[in-house]
């Protein structure tokens, strides 16, 4: 054997050895690290999906910025309004990403009643505290004070906190959904998968685009609560039969970037039509498509983008203590910035209507979203510290363990 071929052989063997070692290390990291599904944490867990959760929460805040202020009203045909609409379009994608990440881990986890308590207690305490301050300071009419406090204590009756309601219901039903997911045959699950996609994804996407198709509005299945339960079953199909879904990182990245380019091209085309060609038609079409494509949680755009983002980030394996620390308080951020009596006042502090036509609109919007995220994160950090003695109480731990044994059959 010549020196060159021997050198080549050694080099190839060395590269193969390094690849095997890195694969072994990566497998060990993936095996030993677990990502938090909704509440709680585990040391040295992977930060890939936690980073996706952070980005999803930023997108949700951006969506609320667009829908709870006047920056992109139905009559707004400005480039700033269309840009705000595009930046807010990924808010519903963020909601789907939250559910997909949580479902991916909850499917193989036993039921724990403490998850419900750790989600409901911040909602109860933050809602009552902030609402009481508004009642005391006169920002809320005293005649409706009791009803306002009752809404704060029960998120089930408060539209801005609908996600808390939906996620609490999902956590309650996971023991029964998991039994179905692990017991149903592949053939029946595949049929159910297509039924869910057609009924919950395809029909809501096209019903407001095609003329006359959305007459009945499909009210029976338009509830986001139903969609989250359906999404949980779809994720169960992906996890139980991984070979039947797109798992390759390059395909997922291509799908994700393709969807982003589609959304960008759509908004750019609408902006050009609005400004230079058919303003009235373009504005009507743009906002009709916004409602049916971008702002429907179960639309094909929001669902596909969330699925592609999940599979893409799932391929990234890294550990970042900073990312893991920030991701602990994401649901608290959602609760704080969506308390019904608070969010109108919060958006009023920024007065976005005064700079909606400014050339600095996009940086100002991004800065607003970051400020809301940071402020709510700090408040939830303090609230979590104050609630720690209650959540760690022995009587509560004993009660939840008895409930868990009863539900899990242990």
C-alpha positions as a Markdown table, in Angstrom:
| # | Residue | x | y | z |
|---|---|---|---|---|
| 1 | Unk | 0.0 | 0.0 | 0.0 |
| 2 | Unk | 1.4 | 3.4 | -1.0 |
| 3 | Unk | 2.0 | 6.2 | 1.5 |
| 4 | Unk | -0.8 | 8.3 | -0.1 |
| 5 | Unk | -3.4 | 5.6 | 0.1 |
| 6 | Unk | -2.4 | 4.7 | 3.7 |
| 7 | Unk | -2.7 | 8.4 | 4.7 |
| 8 | Unk | -6.1 | 8.6 | 3.0 |
| 9 | Unk | -7.2 | 5.4 | 4.8 |
| 10 | Unk | -6.1 | 6.8 | 8.2 |
| 11 | Unk | -7.8 | 10.1 | 7.5 |
| 12 | Unk | -11.0 | 8.4 | 6.5 |
| 13 | Unk | -10.9 | 6.1 | 9.6 |
| 14 | Unk | -10.2 | 9.1 | 11.8 |
| 15 | Unk | -13.2 | 11.0 | 10.4 |
| 16 | Unk | -15.4 | 8.0 | 10.9 |
| 17 | Unk | -14.3 | 7.6 | 14.5 |
| 18 | Unk | -15.0 | 11.3 | 15.2 |
| 19 | Unk | -18.5 | 11.0 | 13.6 |
| 20 | Unk | -19.3 | 7.9 | 15.7 |
| 21 | Unk | -18.2 | 9.7 | 18.9 |
| 22 | Unk | -20.2 | 12.8 | 18.1 |
| 23 | Unk | -23.3 | 10.7 | 17.3 |
| 24 | Unk | -22.8 | 8.8 | 20.6 |
| 25 | Unk | -22.5 | 12.1 | 22.5 |
| 26 | Unk | -25.6 | 13.5 | 20.8 |
| 27 | Unk | -27.6 | 10.4 | 21.5 |
| 28 | Unk | -26.6 | 10.6 | 25.2 |
| 29 | Unk | -27.6 | 14.2 | 25.4 |
| 30 | Unk | -30.9 | 13.5 | 23.7 |
| 31 | Unk | -31.5 | 10.5 | 26.0 |
| 32 | Unk | -30.5 | 12.2 | 29.3 |
| 33 | Unk | -32.0 | 15.7 | 28.6 |
| 34 | Unk | -35.8 | 16.2 | 28.8 |
| 35 | Unk | -37.6 | 19.3 | 27.7 |
| 36 | Unk | -40.2 | 20.8 | 30.0 |
| 37 | Unk | -43.7 | 20.2 | 28.5 |
| 38 | Unk | -45.5 | 23.0 | 30.2 |
| 39 | Unk | -44.5 | 23.7 | 33.8 |
| 40 | Unk | -41.4 | 22.7 | 35.8 |
| 41 | Unk | -37.8 | 22.2 | 34.7 |
| 42 | Unk | -35.1 | 19.6 | 34.5 |
| 43 | Unk | -31.3 | 20.3 | 34.8 |
| 44 | Unk | -29.3 | 20.2 | 31.6 |
| 45 | Unk | -32.3 | 19.8 | 29.3 |
| 46 | Unk | -31.9 | 20.7 | 25.7 |
| 47 | Unk | -32.6 | 24.3 | 24.8 |
| 48 | Unk | -33.7 | 23.8 | 21.2 |
| 49 | Unk | -37.5 | 23.6 | 21.9 |
| 50 | Unk | -37.2 | 26.1 | 24.7 |
| 51 | Unk | -35.8 | 28.6 | 22.3 |
| 52 | Unk | -38.8 | 27.9 | 20.0 |
| 53 | Unk | -41.1 | 28.5 | 22.9 |
| 54 | Unk | -39.5 | 31.9 | 23.5 |
| 55 | Unk | -39.8 | 32.9 | 19.8 |
| 56 | Unk | -43.4 | 31.7 | 19.9 |
| 57 | Unk | -44.2 | 33.9 | 22.8 |
| 58 | Unk | -42.7 | 36.9 | 21.1 |
| 59 | Unk | -44.8 | 36.2 | 18.1 |
| 60 | Unk | -47.9 | 35.9 | 20.2 |
| 61 | Unk | -47.2 | 39.3 | 21.8 |
| 62 | Unk | -46.7 | 40.7 | 18.3 |
| 63 | Unk | -50.0 | 39.3 | 17.3 |
| 64 | Unk | -51.7 | 40.9 | 20.3 |
| 65 | Unk | -50.0 | 44.2 | 19.4 |
| 66 | Unk | -51.7 | 44.0 | 16.0 |
| 67 | Unk | -55.1 | 42.8 | 17.0 |
| 68 | Unk | -55.6 | 44.8 | 20.2 |
| 69 | Unk | -54.5 | 48.2 | 18.9 |
| 70 | Unk | -55.4 | 50.2 | 15.9 |
| 71 | Unk | -52.2 | 49.7 | 13.9 |
| 72 | Unk | -53.7 | 47.4 | 11.3 |
| 73 | Unk | -57.4 | 48.2 | 11.1 |
| 74 | Unk | -59.6 | 47.0 | 8.2 |
| 75 | Unk | -59.3 | 50.4 | 6.5 |
| 76 | Unk | -55.5 | 50.6 | 6.9 |
| 77 | Unk | -53.8 | 50.3 | 3.5 |
| 78 | Unk | -50.4 | 51.8 | 4.5 |
| 79 | Unk | -47.2 | 49.8 | 4.2 |
| 80 | Unk | -46.8 | 50.1 | 8.0 |
| 81 | Unk | -50.3 | 48.5 | 8.6 |
| 82 | Unk | -49.5 | 45.7 | 6.1 |
| 83 | Unk | -46.1 | 45.1 | 7.8 |
| 84 | Unk | -47.7 | 45.0 | 11.2 |
| 85 | Unk | -50.2 | 42.5 | 9.8 |
| 86 | Unk | -47.4 | 40.3 | 8.5 |
| 87 | Unk | -45.4 | 40.5 | 11.8 |
| 88 | Unk | -48.5 | 39.6 | 13.7 |
| 89 | Unk | -49.4 | 36.7 | 11.4 |
| 90 | Unk | -47.1 | 34.3 | 13.3 |
| 91 | Unk | -48.9 | 34.7 | 16.6 |
| 92 | Unk | -51.3 | 31.9 | 15.9 |
| 93 | Unk | -48.3 | 29.9 | 14.7 |
| 94 | Unk | -46.8 | 30.5 | 18.1 |
| 95 | Unk | -49.9 | 29.1 | 19.8 |
| 96 | Unk | -49.7 | 26.0 | 17.7 |
| 97 | Unk | -46.0 | 25.6 | 18.5 |
| 98 | Unk | -46.7 | 25.8 | 22.2 |
| 99 | Unk | -49.3 | 23.0 | 22.0 |
| 100 | Unk | -47.1 | 20.8 | 19.7 |
| 101 | Unk | -44.1 | 21.1 | 22.1 |
| 102 | Unk | -46.3 | 20.4 | 25.1 |
| 103 | Unk | -48.1 | 17.5 | 23.5 |
| 104 | Unk | -44.9 | 15.9 | 22.3 |
| 105 | Unk | -43.8 | 15.2 | 25.8 |
| 106 | Unk | -47.2 | 14.9 | 27.6 |
| 107 | Unk | -48.1 | 11.9 | 25.3 |
| 108 | Unk | -45.5 | 9.7 | 27.2 |
| 109 | Unk | -45.9 | 11.2 | 30.6 |
| 110 | Unk | -48.1 | 10.1 | 33.5 |
| 111 | Unk | -50.8 | 12.5 | 34.6 |
| 112 | Unk | -49.7 | 15.0 | 37.3 |
| 113 | Unk | -52.3 | 17.3 | 38.8 |
| 114 | Unk | -49.6 | 19.7 | 39.9 |
| 115 | Unk | -49.3 | 20.8 | 36.3 |
| 116 | Unk | -52.8 | 22.1 | 36.4 |
| 117 | Unk | -52.2 | 23.9 | 39.8 |
| 118 | Unk | -49.0 | 25.5 | 38.6 |
| 119 | Unk | -50.8 | 26.8 | 35.6 |
| 120 | Unk | -54.0 | 28.0 | 37.4 |
| 121 | Unk | -52.5 | 29.5 | 40.5 |
| 122 | Unk | -50.6 | 32.3 | 38.6 |
| 123 | Unk | -53.7 | 33.0 | 36.6 |
| 124 | Unk | -55.8 | 33.3 | 39.7 |
| 125 | Unk | -53.3 | 35.3 | 41.8 |
| 126 | Unk | -52.2 | 37.7 | 39.0 |
| 127 | Unk | -55.8 | 38.2 | 37.8 |
| 128 | Unk | -57.1 | 39.0 | 41.3 |
| 129 | Unk | -54.2 | 41.2 | 42.3 |
| 130 | Unk | -54.1 | 43.3 | 39.1 |
| 131 | Unk | -57.9 | 43.6 | 38.8 |
| 132 | Unk | -58.2 | 44.6 | 42.5 |
| 133 | Unk | -55.7 | 47.3 | 42.0 |
| 134 | Unk | -57.7 | 48.6 | 39.0 |
| 135 | Unk | -60.9 | 48.5 | 41.1 |
| 136 | Unk | -59.3 | 50.3 | 44.0 |
| 137 | Unk | -57.7 | 53.0 | 41.9 |
| 138 | Unk | -61.0 | 53.7 | 40.0 |
| 139 | Unk | -59.9 | 52.4 | 36.6 |
| 140 | Unk | -62.8 | 49.9 | 36.7 |
| 141 | Unk | -66.4 | 50.8 | 37.6 |
| 142 | Unk | -67.3 | 49.8 | 41.1 |
| 143 | Unk | -70.8 | 48.7 | 39.9 |
| 144 | Unk | -69.1 | 45.9 | 37.9 |
| 145 | Unk | -66.3 | 45.2 | 40.3 |
| 146 | Unk | -67.6 | 41.9 | 41.5 |
| 147 | Unk | -68.2 | 40.6 | 38.0 |
| 148 | Unk | -64.7 | 41.8 | 37.0 |
| 149 | Unk | -63.1 | 40.1 | 39.9 |
| 150 | Unk | -65.0 | 36.9 | 39.1 |
| 151 | Unk | -63.7 | 37.0 | 35.5 |
| 152 | Unk | -60.2 | 37.4 | 36.8 |
| 153 | Unk | -60.5 | 34.4 | 39.1 |
| 154 | Unk | -62.1 | 32.2 | 36.4 |
| 155 | Unk | -60.2 | 32.3 | 33.0 |
| 156 | Unk | -62.9 | 30.1 | 31.6 |
| 157 | Unk | -65.2 | 33.1 | 31.2 |
| 158 | Unk | -62.5 | 35.5 | 29.9 |
| 159 | Unk | -61.8 | 35.6 | 26.2 |
| 160 | Unk | -58.3 | 37.1 | 26.3 |
| 161 | Unk | -57.2 | 34.2 | 28.5 |
| 162 | Unk | -58.7 | 31.6 | 26.3 |
| 163 | Unk | -55.4 | 29.7 | 26.0 |
| 164 | Unk | -55.3 | 29.0 | 29.7 |
| 165 | Unk | -58.8 | 27.5 | 29.5 |
| 166 | Unk | -57.9 | 25.4 | 26.5 |
| 167 | Unk | -54.6 | 24.2 | 28.0 |
| 168 | Unk | -56.2 | 23.4 | 31.4 |
| 169 | Unk | -58.8 | 21.3 | 29.6 |
| 170 | Unk | -56.0 | 19.6 | 27.6 |
| 171 | Unk | -54.1 | 18.7 | 30.7 |
| 172 | Unk | -57.3 | 17.3 | 32.3 |
| 173 | Unk | -57.9 | 15.1 | 29.3 |
| 174 | Unk | -54.4 | 13.8 | 28.6 |
| 175 | Unk | -54.8 | 10.6 | 30.6 |
| 176 | Unk | -57.7 | 9.6 | 28.4 |
| 177 | Unk | -56.2 | 10.9 | 25.1 |
| 178 | Unk | -53.0 | 9.0 | 25.8 |
| 179 | Unk | -54.8 | 5.7 | 26.2 |
| 180 | Unk | -56.4 | 6.2 | 22.8 |
| 181 | Unk | -53.2 | 7.3 | 21.2 |
| 182 | Unk | -51.3 | 4.2 | 22.4 |
| 183 | Unk | -54.2 | 1.7 | 21.7 |
| 184 | Unk | -55.6 | 2.7 | 18.3 |
| 185 | Unk | -54.3 | 0.8 | 15.3 |
| 186 | Unk | -52.2 | 2.5 | 12.6 |
| 187 | Unk | -55.0 | 2.1 | 10.0 |
| 188 | Unk | -57.6 | 3.7 | 12.1 |
| 189 | Unk | -55.2 | 6.4 | 13.3 |
| 190 | Unk | -54.3 | 7.3 | 9.8 |
| 191 | Unk | -58.0 | 7.7 | 8.9 |
| 192 | Unk | -58.6 | 9.9 | 11.9 |
| 193 | Unk | -55.5 | 11.9 | 11.0 |
| 194 | Unk | -56.9 | 12.8 | 7.6 |
| 195 | Unk | -60.4 | 13.5 | 9.0 |
| 196 | Unk | -58.8 | 16.0 | 11.5 |
| 197 | Unk | -56.8 | 17.6 | 8.8 |
| 198 | Unk | -59.7 | 18.0 | 6.4 |
| 199 | Unk | -62.3 | 19.2 | 9.0 |
| 200 | Unk | -60.1 | 21.4 | 11.2 |
| 201 | Unk | -57.4 | 22.6 | 8.7 |
| 202 | Unk | -58.6 | 22.5 | 5.1 |
| 203 | Unk | -62.2 | 23.7 | 5.6 |
| 204 | Unk | -61.4 | 26.7 | 7.9 |
| 205 | Unk | -58.6 | 27.8 | 5.5 |
| 206 | Unk | -60.7 | 28.0 | 2.3 |
| 207 | Unk | -64.1 | 28.9 | 3.7 |
| 208 | Unk | -63.5 | 32.6 | 3.7 |
| 209 | Unk | -61.4 | 32.7 | 0.6 |
| 210 | Unk | -63.9 | 31.2 | -1.9 |
| 211 | Unk | -67.0 | 33.3 | -2.6 |
| 212 | Unk | -70.0 | 32.1 | -0.7 |
| 213 | Unk | -68.1 | 29.2 | 0.9 |
| 214 | Unk | -68.0 | 30.7 | 4.4 |
| 215 | Unk | -71.8 | 31.3 | 4.7 |
| 216 | Unk | -72.2 | 28.9 | 7.6 |
| 217 | Unk | -68.9 | 29.9 | 9.2 |
| 218 | Unk | -68.5 | 26.3 | 10.5 |
| 219 | Unk | -69.2 | 27.5 | 14.0 |
| 220 | Unk | -69.3 | 23.9 | 15.4 |
| 221 | Unk | -65.6 | 23.4 | 14.9 |
| 222 | Unk | -64.2 | 26.9 | 15.0 |
| 223 | Unk | -63.6 | 26.8 | 18.7 |
| 224 | Unk | -59.9 | 26.9 | 19.5 |
| 225 | Unk | -60.4 | 24.5 | 22.3 |
| 226 | Unk | -61.6 | 21.8 | 19.9 |
| 227 | Unk | -58.6 | 22.6 | 17.6 |
| 228 | Unk | -56.1 | 22.1 | 20.5 |
| 229 | Unk | -57.5 | 18.7 | 21.3 |
| 230 | Unk | -57.4 | 17.8 | 17.6 |
| 231 | Unk | -53.8 | 19.0 | 17.4 |
| 232 | Unk | -52.9 | 16.9 | 20.4 |
| 233 | Unk | -54.1 | 13.8 | 18.5 |
| 234 | Unk | -52.2 | 14.8 | 15.4 |
| 235 | Unk | -49.0 | 15.1 | 17.4 |
| 236 | Unk | -49.7 | 11.7 | 18.9 |
| 237 | Unk | -49.8 | 10.3 | 15.3 |
| 238 | Unk | -46.4 | 12.0 | 14.5 |
| 239 | Unk | -44.7 | 10.6 | 17.6 |
| 240 | Unk | -46.1 | 7.1 | 17.5 |
| 241 | Unk | -45.3 | 6.7 | 13.8 |
| 242 | Unk | -42.3 | 9.0 | 13.2 |
| 243 | Unk | -41.4 | 7.3 | 10.0 |
| 244 | Unk | -44.7 | 8.4 | 8.4 |
| 245 | Unk | -44.0 | 12.1 | 8.8 |
| 246 | Unk | -41.3 | 14.6 | 7.7 |
| 247 | Unk | -38.5 | 14.1 | 10.2 |
| 248 | Unk | -35.5 | 15.1 | 8.0 |
| 249 | Unk | -34.0 | 18.5 | 9.1 |
| 250 | Unk | -33.4 | 19.7 | 5.5 |
| 251 | Unk | -36.9 | 19.1 | 4.4 |
| 252 | Unk | -38.4 | 20.7 | 7.5 |
| 253 | Unk | -36.2 | 23.8 | 7.0 |
| 254 | Unk | -37.1 | 24.0 | 3.4 |
| 255 | Unk | -40.8 | 23.8 | 4.3 |
| 256 | Unk | -40.5 | 26.4 | 7.0 |
| 257 | Unk | -38.6 | 28.9 | 4.8 |
| 258 | Unk | -41.0 | 28.2 | 1.9 |
| 259 | Unk | -43.9 | 29.1 | 4.0 |
| 260 | Unk | -42.2 | 32.3 | 5.2 |
| 261 | Unk | -41.4 | 33.3 | 1.7 |
| 262 | Unk | -45.0 | 32.6 | 0.7 |
| 263 | Unk | -46.3 | 34.9 | 3.5 |
| 264 | Unk | -43.8 | 37.6 | 2.6 |
| 265 | Unk | -44.6 | 37.5 | -1.1 |
| 266 | Unk | -48.3 | 37.6 | -0.3 |
| 267 | Unk | -48.0 | 40.6 | 1.9 |
| 268 | Unk | -45.6 | 42.4 | -0.5 |
| 269 | Unk | -48.0 | 41.8 | -3.4 |
| 270 | Unk | -50.9 | 43.1 | -1.4 |
| 271 | Unk | -48.9 | 46.2 | -0.4 |
| 272 | Unk | -48.0 | 47.0 | -4.0 |
| 273 | Unk | -51.6 | 46.5 | -5.1 |
| 274 | Unk | -52.8 | 48.7 | -2.2 |
| 275 | Unk | -50.4 | 51.5 | -3.0 |
| 276 | Unk | -50.3 | 51.5 | -6.8 |
| 277 | Unk | -53.1 | 49.6 | -8.5 |
| 278 | Unk | -56.5 | 48.7 | -6.9 |
| 279 | Unk | -56.6 | 50.1 | -3.4 |
| 280 | Unk | -60.1 | 49.2 | -2.5 |
| 281 | Unk | -60.0 | 45.7 | -3.8 |
| 282 | Unk | -56.5 | 45.0 | -2.4 |
| 283 | Unk | -57.4 | 46.1 | 1.1 |
| 284 | Unk | -60.6 | 44.0 | 1.2 |
| 285 | Unk | -58.7 | 41.0 | -0.1 |
| 286 | Unk | -55.8 | 41.5 | 2.1 |
| 287 | Unk | -57.8 | 41.7 | 5.3 |
| 288 | Unk | -60.1 | 38.8 | 4.3 |
| 289 | Unk | -57.1 | 36.6 | 3.7 |
| 290 | Unk | -55.5 | 37.9 | 7.0 |
| 291 | Unk | -58.5 | 36.6 | 8.9 |
| 292 | Unk | -58.8 | 33.2 | 7.1 |
| 293 | Unk | -55.1 | 32.4 | 6.5 |
| 294 | Unk | -53.0 | 34.2 | 9.0 |
| 295 | Unk | -55.2 | 34.8 | 12.0 |
| 296 | Unk | -57.0 | 31.4 | 12.2 |
| 297 | Unk | -55.2 | 29.0 | 14.6 |
| 298 | Unk | -56.2 | 26.0 | 12.5 |
| 299 | Unk | -55.4 | 27.5 | 9.1 |
| 300 | Unk | -53.1 | 25.6 | 6.8 |
| 301 | Unk | -50.5 | 28.4 | 7.1 |
| 302 | Unk | -50.4 | 28.5 | 10.9 |
| 303 | Unk | -50.5 | 24.7 | 11.3 |
| 304 | Unk | -47.9 | 24.0 | 8.6 |
| 305 | Unk | -45.5 | 26.7 | 9.8 |
| 306 | Unk | -45.7 | 25.5 | 13.4 |
| 307 | Unk | -45.2 | 21.9 | 12.4 |
| 308 | Unk | -42.2 | 22.8 | 10.2 |
| 309 | Unk | -40.7 | 25.0 | 13.0 |
| 310 | Unk | -41.1 | 22.2 | 15.5 |
| 311 | Unk | -39.3 | 19.5 | 13.4 |
| 312 | Unk | -36.6 | 22.0 | 12.4 |
| 313 | Unk | -35.8 | 23.1 | 16.0 |
| 314 | Unk | -36.0 | 19.5 | 17.2 |
| 315 | Unk | -32.9 | 18.8 | 15.1 |
| 316 | Unk | -30.9 | 21.4 | 16.9 |
| 317 | Unk | -29.3 | 20.1 | 20.1 |
| 318 | Unk | -27.7 | 22.6 | 22.4 |
| 319 | Unk | -27.8 | 23.5 | 26.1 |
| 320 | Unk | -28.1 | 27.2 | 27.2 |
| 321 | Unk | -28.8 | 27.9 | 30.8 |
| 322 | Unk | -30.0 | 31.4 | 29.9 |
| 323 | Unk | -32.6 | 30.1 | 27.4 |
| 324 | Unk | -33.8 | 27.6 | 29.9 |
| 325 | Unk | -34.2 | 30.2 | 32.6 |
| 326 | Unk | -36.1 | 32.5 | 30.4 |
| 327 | Unk | -38.4 | 29.8 | 29.1 |
| 328 | Unk | -39.6 | 28.9 | 32.7 |
| 329 | Unk | -41.9 | 31.9 | 32.8 |
| 330 | Unk | -43.4 | 32.0 | 29.4 |
| 331 | Unk | -47.0 | 31.1 | 30.4 |
| 332 | Unk | -46.8 | 33.7 | 33.1 |
| 333 | Unk | -45.9 | 36.3 | 30.5 |
| 334 | Unk | -49.0 | 35.3 | 28.5 |
| 335 | Unk | -51.2 | 35.6 | 31.6 |
| 336 | Unk | -49.9 | 38.9 | 32.8 |
| 337 | Unk | -50.1 | 40.8 | 29.4 |
| 338 | Unk | -53.6 | 39.4 | 28.7 |
| 339 | Unk | -55.5 | 40.1 | 31.9 |
| 340 | Unk | -58.7 | 41.7 | 30.6 |
| 341 | Unk | -58.6 | 45.0 | 32.6 |
| 342 | Unk | -54.9 | 45.4 | 32.1 |
| 343 | Unk | -54.0 | 44.9 | 28.4 |
| 344 | Unk | -55.9 | 48.0 | 27.1 |
| 345 | Unk | -54.1 | 50.2 | 29.5 |
| 346 | Unk | -50.7 | 48.5 | 28.8 |
| 347 | Unk | -51.0 | 49.1 | 25.0 |
| 348 | Unk | -52.1 | 52.7 | 25.7 |
| 349 | Unk | -48.8 | 53.4 | 27.4 |
| 350 | Unk | -47.0 | 52.9 | 24.1 |
| 351 | Unk | -49.5 | 55.0 | 22.1 |
| 352 | Unk | -48.8 | 53.0 | 18.8 |
| 353 | Unk | -51.4 | 55.0 | 16.8 |
| 354 | Unk | -49.1 | 58.1 | 17.1 |
| 355 | Unk | -46.1 | 56.4 | 15.3 |
| 356 | Unk | -47.9 | 53.9 | 13.0 |
| 357 | Unk | -46.9 | 55.9 | 9.9 |
| 358 | Unk | -43.4 | 56.6 | 11.2 |
| 359 | Unk | -40.4 | 55.4 | 9.2 |
| 360 | Unk | -39.3 | 53.9 | 12.5 |
| 361 | Unk | -42.4 | 51.8 | 12.8 |
| 362 | Unk | -40.9 | 48.4 | 12.6 |
| 363 | Unk | -38.1 | 49.0 | 15.1 |
| 364 | Unk | -40.6 | 50.6 | 17.5 |
| 365 | Unk | -43.0 | 47.7 | 17.2 |
| 366 | Unk | -40.2 | 45.2 | 17.9 |
| 367 | Unk | -39.0 | 47.3 | 20.8 |
| 368 | Unk | -42.6 | 47.4 | 22.2 |
| 369 | Unk | -42.9 | 43.6 | 21.9 |
| 370 | Unk | -39.5 | 43.1 | 23.7 |
| 371 | Unk | -40.5 | 45.6 | 26.5 |
| 372 | Unk | -43.8 | 43.8 | 27.1 |
| 373 | Unk | -42.0 | 40.4 | 27.1 |
| 374 | Unk | -39.2 | 41.6 | 29.5 |
| 375 | Unk | -41.6 | 43.4 | 31.9 |
| 376 | Unk | -44.1 | 40.6 | 32.1 |
| 377 | Unk | -41.2 | 38.1 | 32.5 |
| 378 | Unk | -39.8 | 40.1 | 35.5 |
| 379 | Unk | -43.3 | 40.3 | 37.1 |
| 380 | Unk | -43.8 | 36.6 | 36.7 |
| 381 | Unk | -40.4 | 35.9 | 38.1 |
| 382 | Unk | -41.3 | 37.8 | 41.2 |
| 383 | Unk | -44.8 | 36.2 | 41.3 |
| 384 | Unk | -43.3 | 32.7 | 41.0 |
| 385 | Unk | -41.0 | 33.4 | 44.0 |
| 386 | Unk | -43.9 | 34.6 | 46.1 |
| 387 | Unk | -46.0 | 31.5 | 45.2 |
| 388 | Unk | -43.2 | 29.0 | 45.9 |
| 389 | Unk | -44.1 | 28.4 | 49.5 |
| 390 | Unk | -47.7 | 27.6 | 48.6 |
| 391 | Unk | -46.8 | 25.4 | 45.7 |
| 392 | Unk | -44.3 | 23.5 | 47.8 |
| 393 | Unk | -46.5 | 23.0 | 50.8 |
| 394 | Unk | -46.6 | 19.4 | 52.1 |
| 395 | Unk | -50.4 | 19.2 | 52.2 |
| 396 | Unk | -50.6 | 20.2 | 48.6 |
| 397 | Unk | -47.9 | 17.7 | 47.6 |
| 398 | Unk | -49.7 | 14.9 | 49.4 |
| 399 | Unk | -53.1 | 15.8 | 47.9 |
| 400 | Unk | -51.7 | 15.9 | 44.3 |
| 401 | Unk | -49.9 | 12.6 | 44.8 |
| 402 | Unk | -53.2 | 10.9 | 45.9 |
| 403 | Unk | -55.0 | 12.4 | 42.9 |
| 404 | Unk | -52.2 | 11.2 | 40.5 |
| 405 | Unk | -52.3 | 7.6 | 41.9 |
| 406 | Unk | -56.0 | 7.5 | 41.5 |
| 407 | Unk | -55.9 | 8.7 | 37.8 |
| 408 | Unk | -52.8 | 6.7 | 36.8 |
| 409 | Unk | -54.0 | 3.6 | 38.5 |
| 410 | Unk | -50.9 | 3.1 | 40.7 |
